Amino acid sequence: MKQGFREKNAPLGRGLFFALVFILVSLGAVLSGLGKKGDVFLYDLLVNLRVKQGKVKMNPLIVPIDLNDWTEAELKDAIDSRKLFTDLLTVLSDYNALTVMDFLFSYPKPEDPAFAEAIGFSRGVVLAAQAMEQNNPLFLYPELNAEERALLYANLWRFPVHGTDEVPRASAWRMPVSVLASAETVTLAHVNVLPDTDGIFRRSPLLYRWEDGFIPSLSLAAAVRQLGVDPGRIEFFPGKELVLPLSPPDEAVQEYVRIPVDIHGYMLIPYFKSWADSTDRISMNRIVKALEDDEVYEKYSQALIDHVAVAAEITITQKDLGTTSFEGLYPLSGIHTTILSGILSAAGGAKDAFLAPSGLFFKGAAFILLLAAVFFAVTGGTFLKGRQDHTAGDAAFHLRFLGVLILFSGTVLFRWRFFSASPWYFSCALGIFLTWVAAFGSRLFSRYHEQALLKNALSRYFPRSLADRIMEEGKTELIPEYKELTILFSDIAGFTKWSSDKSPETVHAFLSDYLESMAEIVFTHGGTVDKFMGDGMLCFFGDPFELPDHPRHCVEAAIAMQGKIRELAVKWKPLADIDLKVRMGINTGKVVVGNLGTRSRIEYTVIGAAVNLAQRMESNASPGAVLLARGAWEQVKDHFPDAEKRLVTVKGYEEKIEAYEIKG
C-alpha cells in the first residue's frame, strides 16, 4: 500500500522538485547578472527593429536647427561673437517659436547684451547648464557665486515625491553667463547624458537634485514650457513614473502625461530614427537669412510658427557624439530631441511615445504563472487525475515545455509591440530551458535507471557540460580586440612657435581648415580618425571594418595628405604667415583596438607598442615627409620603391631602427 502511495504521488514530487529547480536557476540568473545582460541584448535588438521600421515619427511641433560645418564655415565670426544666436532668436521670436539652446554659453562674448535683449523679446528660451555630480573628482569647477546661486534657485522645480528616490545630486554647475540666464523668459535645464557601462546610450536623467529642488533636463523643461504645465503640480513616483498634469486644477476631467522612470529619475530613450536617416533638419545659416530675405522668411513660416526650435551644434570638431545600439556615431543633441518628441507625442495621445521598463508587478505575476506552468509541464497534470500518466511520451513532454516558452516569449513581444515595455525575459527563459533540460535528463535517468553506465554518465557528465555550454553562450561582455592595423601619426612642424603670437581666431580658422581637409582624405582612403591632439592627428587603418592591404591604403592617404598640405601652404601663407610642413609617421603591427576607458568615459582607440613606434616615426620624420617603420615598409615596398632608407634612434630601443622616408 505504501508503494502504491509513492507511485501515485511521484508526479507531484517531480513537479515540486523541478519547480524548485526553476526558482533556483531563475534567481541565479538574476543575481549573477546573466539575465540582465541577455535582456539588454534583446532590448537592443528590439530598439534596432523599432528604428528600422520607422513607424514612430518625430512630433510635428519640433524643428531641429543645426549649427553644422557649413554654418561654421560661412558664419564663423558671427558664431564667435554670438551674433548668429542673436539673429537666430530674432527670427524665431517673429515666428513665436519656443527656442531650446543646446549650447553652453559659459563665457562672455561681445554680442551678449544684444543676445540677452533678443531672449527677453522671445516667447521662451531653454538654456543649457551642466551638472557636476557630487563627489565626482573628474570635474572641478569654481564654486557658484551669489548671482549664479540666485539664478539656480529661481529655476528650481519643487514638487511632491511619493517614495524614496536616488536622483543624482549636483554639487556644482557650469552655468550660462548671467546676462543671458537672468532674462525672465529663460528656463535653465541640464544637458547631462551618460552612457551605460558598455558605452551605449540607452537612458537619460530627467532630473538633477540641487539644494531643496530639481533642475530638469533640456527636453523635460522644453516640454513643460510648450505644454503649459505648472512645475509645482508635477508628481514624482520613483521607480514608476513622472506625472505631468495637462489640465488646469479646477477641471473635472484631468489629463496627464505619465513618463516611465526608474528610481534615479532616468527614462529609457525612445529612439525612433537613426541620425543618418534624419532629413528634416534645417541649417542655422538658412534660418538667419530670413532677416533679410522675405522669400526665406515665408519659406520657413509654416514650419516654425508656434513650434519648438531645438538648436544644437553637430560640427565635426564638436565631438558631442555617442554610441547607440543602432548607430555608431549619434549626436547627443539628438537624445534631447528624441525625448522631447516622445513627451509631446504622449501629450497628443500617442501610445508608443515612451519605452517603459518592466515593473515589479509584471515580473512577480509572470514568475508565479511560469512557476505553475513549469510544474504542469513536468507533471502533465497527472496529480489531478489521481494516477500516473504512463502513456505520456517525450513528444508531449517537449511540447508542454515548448508551449510554456512560446507563450512567455509571445507575451514579452506583445507587451513590447503594444505597450512599448522593455523585455524582462532571459532570467525566466533560462530557468524554463534549464529546467526543461534537467527534467528531460531526469526522465532519461528514470527510464534507464537499470543501465548503470548510462546512469553514471548522466549524473556525472551530461548536466555539467550542458551548464558550461550555456554559460559560454550567455557571455555578452564587450572585450577590445587584438589585431593587426596600420597606424599613422601626423604633426605640424613648428606649430607651437607659430601659434604663440597669433590670435585665437586665426589659429582656430587655420586648424579647422587643416584638420577637416586631413580627416576627409583619411576617410576617403578607408581610415579611422582616432583623435585630434592640438595640431596632431592619430589615425589607423583596418578597423572597425576589415580593410585588405591596409598598409598601402595608409601610405596612399599620407601621400595624398602631403599633397593637400602643399595646397594649404600656398593658401595660408599670405593669410597667417605660416610655413606649413607636416611630419608623418607610419607603422604596421599588432595593437589592442576597441572601447577603452572608464565607466564615465569610454573612447574607441588603439594602444600598444606598434602605436608608440608609429609616433616615434612621426617625431623622426623630416618636415614634409612620411617616415615608415620597417614593418609597414615591407608590405608596401613594391608600390613605393623610391623611399629613402634611414636608421633612426628611437626611445626604448637599444639599437637604431630601420625606417624608410617618402619625400616630395
N, C-alpha and C positions, 0 to 999 in steps of 0.2 A: 504493500500500500504506500509506503514511503517512497519507493522507487517510482511509482506512478505519479505521486505528487510532484517529485522532482522533474519528471519528463513533462508534465503538464505545464509547469511554470518556467521551464527552460527558456522559451522565447522572451518572457518578461525579464528574466535575469540578463539575457544577452542584450535586450533593448536598453535596460538601465546602464549596463556596463559601457556600451558604445555611445550612449548619450553623455556619459561622463567623459569618454574619450573626446567627443566633440567639444565639450566645455573646455577641457584642458588644452586642446590644440588651438582653439579659437583664442582663449586667453593668452596662451603662449605667443601667438602671432601678434596680439595687441601689445603685450609687454615688451617683446623684442623689437618692435618697430617694423617687423616684416610686413604686417598687414597695412601699415601706413604707407610704406614705400610702394606697395602694389596699388593702393588706392590713388596715390599721386600719379603713378604711371597711367592708370586708367583715366584719371581726370584729365591729364594732358592729351590723351588720345581723343576724348570727347570734346575738349575745347578746340582741338585741331579740326574735328569734324564740324563743329559749330561755325568756325571761321570759314572753312571751305564751302559749306552750304550757302553761307551768305544770306540766310533768311532774316536775320536781325539787322535792322538798318539804323544808321545814326539818326538821332532825333532831329527833325527838320528845323528846330529852333536854333541849332548850334551851327556856327560858321567858323571853321578853323582858319586862322590867318597866320601865315608863316613868315618869319624872318629867315629867308633861305640864302644860299650862296649868291644868287642873282641880286637879291636886295642888298646884301652886304657889299657886293662889288659896285653896285650903282649908287648907293646912298651911304657910303662909309662915313663921311664927315657928319651927316645928319644923325647917324646912329651914335657916333662918339659923343655928340653934344646933347643927345636925346631930342633933338628937333623932330626926328622921324616919329617918335612916340607922341609928341605934341600934335603933329599933323594927323597922325592916325586917329587919335582920340577926338580931334576936332571933327573929322569926317564921321566917326561912329556916333558922336553926340548928335549930329544932324539927323542920323538915322534912328535916334532914340534906342541905340543898342546897349545892352549891358556888356561891359568890357571886362574880360578876365586876362590879367597880365601875368604870364608865366615867366617873369624876369625878376631877378634880384637887383633892385636899384639901390645897392648898398653904399655907393659913393656919389658925392655931389657932382653935378655936371652943369655947364653954363645955362642950359635950357630949362633947368628945373623949375624956376618961377613960372615960366610960361606953361610948362607941363602941368604944374600944380593948378594953375588957373583953368586949364582945359579939363582937368579932373573935376574941379568944382562945378563946371557947367554940364558935366555928363549926367546921364541917368543913374550911373553907378559904376564903380570900378573895384574889382577884387585884386588886391596887390599881394604879392608873394613875400613870405618870410620863411626863414629856415630854422627849424627847431634843433637845438643841441640837447641830446638826451642826457639825463642825469648820470653822473659817474662815467661818462664816455671820454677817455683821455685822448681820443683821436682828433677832437675838435676843441680848440682853445680860442675863445673869443673874449674881448673885453666885456666887463660887466655892463649891464644896461644903465644908461643914465636916467635921470628923473623924468625927462621928457619921453624917452622910449618906454619906460615902465608905465607912464600915464597912458600912452597910446595903446599899449597891450591891454591894460585894464579896461580901457574904453571899448575894446574889441572882444573882450571875454564873453563867452556864452555860459550862462548859468541855467541849468535845467535839472529836473529830477533824475536821479539814478536809482533804479529799482534793483538793488542787489550789490554784490561786490564785484568791482571791475579791476582790471590790470592795464588800464590805458597808460601808454608810455608818458612819462613826465619830462618836460623840458626844463633844464636848469639855466639855459641861455638861449638867445635868439640872434640870428643875423637879420637885421631889420632893414626895411627901405628907409631912405633918408626922410627926416621928419617933415620937411616941407611938402613931401608927397603924401606921406601916411596920415598927416593931420587933417586932410580935407574931409569935409562932412560926408561926402559921397563914397568914401573909401571903406572897404571891409578888408581887414588883414586876415590872411589864411596861410597855412603852412603848405609847403610843396614836398615834404619828405615822403619818399618811397624807397623801401628796402626790399631786396630780393630774398627768397628763401635760401636755405643753406646750400642748395645746389646751384645758386646763381640765377635762378629763373624767377621772374616777377609774376606772382600769382595773386598776391594780396596787397592791400593798400590801407594805411591807417586813416580813418576819417577824423580822428580827434587826437590832440595832444593836450595833456593837462599842464596848466601853469597857474601857480598860486591857487585860488579857490574856484577856478573855472576852466573852460576849454577853449582852445583855438581850433577852428575847423580846418579841414583840408580845402585846397583851392576849389575842387569840384563840389564839395558839400556847400561851401559858402556861396558859390555861384548859383547852385540850385535853390538854396533858401532865398536868395535875393530875387531870383527870377519868379519863383512861385509865391512870393509874398508871405513866407512863413515867419511867424514870430519865434525867434530862437528860444525865448523863455518858455514856450509851450512844448518844445521838443521833449520827448521822454526816451530814456536810455535803459534798455533791459540787457545787461551784459550777458554775452553768450547766446543771445536770441535776436534782438533787433533794435534798431534806432528808428523811432516813430516820428514822422514829420506831419503835423496837422495841417490839412489844406483848407479847412473850413473855419470861418470865424467861430469863436467860442459860444456865441448865442444861437447858432443854427441848430435845429432839431436833429438833422441828419449830418453826422460828421464824416468827413473823408480823410484818409490818411495815406501816406507813403510809408511802407514798412521795409526798411533796409536791413537785410540779414547781416549780422555782425557776430564776431566771436567775443570772448571775454575781454580782449585787448582793444576792442573797437575797430578791428580790421574787417574789411569786407573783401570777398572774392572779386577780382577784377572781371567784369562781364564782357570780355573781349568778343567782338563780332566781325572784325575785319583786320586783315594784315595791313601793315604800313605800305607795302608795295602796291596794294590794290586801292589805296586811298586816292581818289581822283577828284574829290570835292573840296580841295584845299585852295585857298587864294593867297597869292604872294602879297606881302605887305606893301611893296613898292607900287603895285597896281591900285591898291586902295587909296593911297595918299594922292595919286594922280587925280582923284575926284575933286580935289580942292581947286584945280584949275581947268578941268575938262568936264563940261556938262554931260557929254555922252557917257563918260566913265561913271559919273555920279548916277545917272539914270540906269546904267547897266547893273549896278550893284544895289539899287534901291530895294528891289523886291527881295533880294537875298539877305538884306541886313536890317531892314526896318523892324524894330521891336524884337530883334533876335539877340542871341548871346554870342558875342565875338570872343573867341579864345585865341589870344596872340601868344606865340611861342617861337623860340629860336631852334632851328633844325640845321644849322650850318655844319659843314664837315669838321670844322675846328672846335665846335662847341662840345662835342663828345658826351652829351647828356643822353646816353643810349643804354639800353638794357637788353636782356635776352628773354624771350618768351618761348613757350613750348612749340610755337608755330613759326617763329621768325627769329633769326639770329641777331639782327640789329633792329631794335624798336625804340623810337624816341620816347623818353619818359613823359614828355608832354602829352603824348597820345593816351597815356593811362588816365590823366586828369580828364581829358575829353571823353574817354570811354565811360568813366564813372558818371560824369555829368550827364551824358546821354542816357545812361541807364536810369538815373533818378528822374529826369524829366519825362522819359518814356513811361516809367511806372506811374507818374502822376497823371499821365494821359490814359492810363488803363491797360498798358502793355503787360502781358502775363510772363514774358520771357526777358524782362529787363534786367533781372539780377540772377546771379548764381548763388544758390543757398547752400550752406553746409548742412549735412545730415544731423538732425537734432538727436538729443538723448532719447526722446520718446520713440522715434523710429528705430533707433538702434536697439533699445530694450525690447520693443514689440517684435522686431524682426528676429532677434536672438531667441526669444521664447518660442515663437512659431517654428523656427528652424529646428530648435531642440526637439519639439514634438514631432516634426516631420522626420527627423533622423531616427527617432525612436520607432515610428511606424514603418520606416523604410527597412530597419533591421528586423523587426518582428513580423512584418507583413500583417499586423493587426490580429495575429492568431490568439493572443491572450484574451481578446474579447470573445472569441468563439469557444474558449474553454478547451481547445485541443491544439496539438501541433499541426502545422501545415507541412506535412511531409512531401506534398506534391509540388510545392513552390520551387521552381528551378532557378538557375543562375540568371537566366534572361529576365525573369520577373524581378529578381533582386536588383540587377543593374538598372532596369527601367525605373524602379522606385527611386533609387538614388539620383539617377539622371533627371527624373521629373522634379525632384526637390531642387537640384542645382539650376535647372532651366527656369523653374518658377521664380526662384530667388533672383537670378540674373535678369529675367524679364521685368521683375518689379523694380530693380535698380535702374534699368534703362527706361522704364515707363516714367519713373519719378524724374529722371533727367530730361526726358523728352517733353513732358507736360508741366513739370513744376521746376525745372532747372535746378534740381537738387544734386549736389555733388555726390559721387559714389562713395558709399561705405560698403565694401564688398569683400575684399580679399581675406580678411580675418575669418569671416564665416565661410566663404567659399573654400578656403584652405582647410577649415575644420570639417566641412562636408566631404571634401575629396579624401583627406587622410583617414577620416572615419570610414568612408567607403572602402578604401584600400585595406584598412585594418580589419573591417568586418568581413570583407571578401577573403582575406588571409585566414581569418578565423573559421570561415566556412570550409575552406580547403583543409585547414588543420583538423577540424572536426570530422570531415569526410574521410580523411585518410589517416586518422589517428593510429591505426594499426600498422601503418608503414613508418617504421621508426626513423629510417634515414630521411625521408621527406619531412617528417615532423621535426627532426633536429635541424634540417636546413631552413625550414620556415621560421623557427623560433630563434635561430642564431644568426641568420644571414639576411633573409628577404626584407623584413621591415626596416632594418637599419640602413641597408643600401638605398632603399627607396626614399627614406627620410633625407639621407645625404644628398641624393639627386635633386629632390625638391628644394632643399635649401640652396643648392647651387643655382638652380633656375630662378629662384626668387631674388637673387642678388642684383640690385639696381644701382649700386654706388657708381658715381662718375669718377673714373680714375684717369689722370693725364696719361697720354700715350708716349712711348719711346720709339722714335722713328728717325729716318734719315731725311734731313732737309738741307736746303742751301740758304745761308744767312747773308744778308747784306747790311752793312753799316755805312752811313754817309755823314759828312761833317763839313761845314763851310770853313775854309782856311781863313784865319784872321778875322773871324766874325766878331769875337769879343772886343777886339781893339776897335773895329769899325763902328760897332753899335754903341760904344761908350760915350760918344759925343753926338749921337743922333737923337732926334725927337722920338718919343714912343710911337707917334703916328707913322713916321717914316719906317721904323723897324717893323711895325705891325703890317703895314701895307706890303713891304717887300717880302716878309716871311709868308704872308698869306698867299701871295702870287707864287713864290718859290715852292712852298710845301704842297700847294694844290697841284701845281704842274708835275712835281715829282710823284705824288700819290697817283695821279692819273696814269702816268707811264707804268708804274708798278702794277696797277690793276689791269692795264691793257695786256701785260705780259703774264698774267695769271698769278701774281704775287699777293701777299698779305702785308699790310702796313701794321706792324705791331704797335709802335708808338712814335710820337714826335718828342724829341728831347731838346727843347730850345730850337737851335738851327739844325740839329742832327736828326737822323731817322734810323729806325731799326725795322727791317723788312725780312720776310722769309718766304720761300717758295717750296711748295709740296704739301701744304696743309692750310685749311681744313679739307680741301679737295685734292685728290690724287693728281699729280702733275708729272707725267712722264718726261724724262730729260729735264728736270727742274734746274740743274746747274746751268745748262745752256740758256734757258729762259731768263735766269737771274742775270747772267753776264750780258745778254742782249738788252735787258732792261737797263742795266748800269750804263751801257754804251749809249742807249737812247737818252737816258737822263743827262749824260755829259753833253750830248748834242743840244738838248734843250737848255742846259745851263749856259752854253755859249750864246744862245739866242737871248736868254735873260740877262747875261752880262752886258750885251750891247744895249738892251732896253734900259737897264737900271744904272748904268754908269753915269749918264747925264742927270738922272733923276735923284740918285742917292750917293753918288761918288763912291761906288763900291766896285772893287776889283774882284769879281765873283769867280772863285775857283773852289772846287769841291773835291775832297778826298773820299774815296770809296774803298771799302774792304769786303772781300767775299770769302766764305769758307763753306765747305760741304761736310757734313758729319752727323753723327747720332746726337739727338737732343731730346729733352722732355718738352712736349708741347701739349697745351690744354689749359683748362681753367685752374689757375693757381692764385692763392691769396688767403684771405681770412673770411670769417662769416659776414663781416660788414662790407668787404670789398673784394671782389673776385676779378681777376684780369686774365684774359686769354693771351698767353705769351709763351716764350721759349726760354729754356735755361740749359746750361751745360757747357762743358769745356769747348765744344765746337763754336758756341756763341761767343765766348771770350776770345777765341783765336780770330774770329772774324772782326771783332772790334780792334784787336791788335793790328790786323792787316790795314784797317782804315787809318789808324794813327801813324802807320809807317808809310802810307801811300804818298806819292808826290801830289801836290795840288793839281787838280785837273785830271788825275789818273785813277785807274782802278787796279787794286792790288789783290791777286788771288793767292790763297794758300794752295799748297800742292794738292791737297785733297780735292779741291774744286777744279784746279787746272788739269788734272789727269782725266777728268770726264769731259772737258771741252777743248782740249788742245788741238783736235782735228779741225775745229771750227775757227779757232783764233790762233794761228801758228806764229804770228808776228810779235807775240808778247815777249817782253824782256825779262830774263831770269835775274832774280836778286836773292841775296842772302840777308835776312833781316834779324836783328836781335829782338827777341820777344820776352817780356817779363814772364817768369815762371818756367822758362825753358833754358836748360844749361847751354845747349848748342844753338847756333843760328838756324833759322827756319828758312827752308827753300820756298820762295814765292815768285810770282810772275806778274809783271805790271803791263797793263794795256794803256797806251797813251794816244792822244790825238783822236 
